[in-house]
Amino acid sequence: MKAVDAINELFANYRIIILTLIIAIIGAIVVGIISLLLGLGVSISSIFGISSPYGVVVKLILSVIVSIFYMFALAISIYSYKRYWDVSRAFSSIGIFFSDAIIAGIALGLVNFIFSYIPVVGILISALVFTGLALSFSISERGKKIVDSMNEGFSAISSLIRIDAVSLLILYIASILSFIPILNILTIPYVAVLSSLLTK
């Protein structure tokens, strides 16, 4: 079963975990700084009694930024796994998937923002989108742009239900767990490896 193979592949290619850890640290610093700046703006607005949807805008911006870092972690894991990149090569080659990670991050960020107001169901929908994007990135690694592979990536979900439903379910569960800080340092690389194996 490919879900089991992915576990062996992940620990045999532990550099992917290191890459995700580095992205997570950079992301945490950037999001922390932006949160501080945006939070200051909200405080100033409240001091002057300005009534505005600024809080909602802040939430949207942070959702998109966090999602972009998620997509960078996912993309760099997939490309590094498939191309046997080491850590330095992965970061020096980031331009290959830079625009794709931005596009996918914005898409995921909007989904996360919209469905964040629906408890439980929201995270399940976001995880489904994350699963589809993981499969899309695995396909786009063959030379396609993410916008061209999204349809094929999300269509692969229905195909995998017939071919390897158990591995698809595990991929989906791993995608759900990928939204949990710290744990995602392991689950995002696992999603990357498993999605790569499922789209071979």
N, C-alpha and C positions, 0 to 999 in steps of 0.2 A: 504494500500500500504506500502511495506516494507521501502521505502524511507522515509516515514513519521514516521513510527515506529522507524527508526534509529535515528531520531532527538530526540524523547522522551527518547530513550535508552541512547543516548550520554549524555544528561544533567542529567539523573538519575545516570549515572556512570561518574561523572565529574572528577574522579581521572585520567581517561585516558587523559584528556586534560592537567592535571598537569604533567603527565609522558612525554607527547609530548613536553611541554614547557621546561622541564628539559633537554631532549635530544637535543632540539633546541639550548639551551644556551651552553651546552657542545660542540655541533657541531660547533657553531659559533666561540667559543674560539679556538678549535683545527684547524679548517679551517683557521682562522685568523693567527695563528702562522705559519702553514705550508705555507700559501700564502706569508707571510713575508720572510720566509727562501728561498722559491723558487724564489720569486721576487728579492731577493738579488743576487741569482745565475744568473738570467737573466741580472741584472745590471752589474755584474762583466764581463760577457761574452761580453756585448756591449762595455764596456770600453776598453777591449783588442781587439775589432774588430773581435771577433770570430763569424763566421756565422754558425749557427746550428739551427736545428728544436726544440731548447730547449723550445721556447714559446709554441709550439704545445704539447710537452711532459708535460709541466706544466699544460696546460689546461686539458689534459687527466687525470693526477693525481688528480687534484682538482675535476673534474667531478666524478671520482670514489669515492673519499673520501666523498664528499657531498651526493652522492647516497647511500653510506653505512649508513650514519646517517639517511637518509630518511627511509631506510629499517629497521633500529633499531627502529625508532619511530613507523613505521607501525606494525612491529612484536610485540613489547612490548604492543601496544594498543590492538591488536587482542588477544594475550594470556591473558592479564590482564582482558579484557572484558569477555572472555569465561571461565576463571578460577577464577573469582572474586578476583583477587589479589589486595592488597592495594599497595601503592607506594613502601614501603620497600621490600615487598615480590617480586614485579615485578623486582626490580634491583638485588635482591639476587638470582633470578632464571634466570638471563639473559643467563647463560650458556646453557640453554635448546634450545635456538634459535640463539645462537651466530654465529655458522658456517653458518646457513641458511641465516642470515642477511648479512653476508659477501659475500656469493655467489650471492645472489639476488642483492646486492648493486653493485657488480662488473658488473653484467649483465646490470643493469639499467644505470650505469655510462658509459659503452661502447656505449649503445644506445643513451644516451644523447649527448655524445661526437660526435658520427658519424653524427647524424641528427641535431646537433646544427648549422651546416652550411646551413641548409635549413629553412629559416624564416617561421613561422606559421606551416607549415607541420611538422617540426621537433618536436615542442611541442605537436602536436596532436598524433604523433606516440609514443613519450615518455609517454604521458598520457595513451595511450592504453596499453603499456607495464606495467605501474604502476597499472592499473586496473587488468590486468591479474595476476600480482604478488600479489596483495591484495587478490584476490580469491584463489590463490595458497597457501598463508600463512594461510588463513582460513581453507583450507583443510588439510594442513600439521600439523595444531594444533592437529589433531586427532591422531597424532603419526607418521606421515610420514615425511620423509625428504623433503625439498623444491624441490630438483632435481627430486624426485619421484612424486610430486604433481603438478609440473608446467604444464605438458601436460593436466591433468584434470582441472587445474585452467583456462588455456587459452581456453580449450574446453567449459568450463562453459559459456563463453561469448556468443557463438553461441546458446547455450541452453537457456540462459536467454532472448535472443531476442524474443523467442517464448513464454516464460513463464511470464516474467515481464519486458517488453522492457522499460517502463517508469523508473522503478527503476534502470535498467542498464544504461540508459542515464544519470540519475542524478549521479550515481556512477562515470561515465566517466567525467562528468562536474566537479565533486568534485575532481577528480584526476588531471584535468587540473589546477584547482585552487590551488592544493597542491604544485605546483611549485612556488607559489607566497609567498615570505617571510612574516612572521607575520600571514597572513591569514591561512597558512598551519598548524598553531597551533590548529585550529579548524577543518580544512578540512581533515587532515590526520586521526585524531581519528574518524571522521564521515565516512570516507572511510573504516576504520577498522571495525566499527560497522555494516555498511550496507553490506559489503562483507561477514561478519559473518552471518548475517541474510539470505542473499541470498544463502548461501551454507549449510544451516541447513538440 
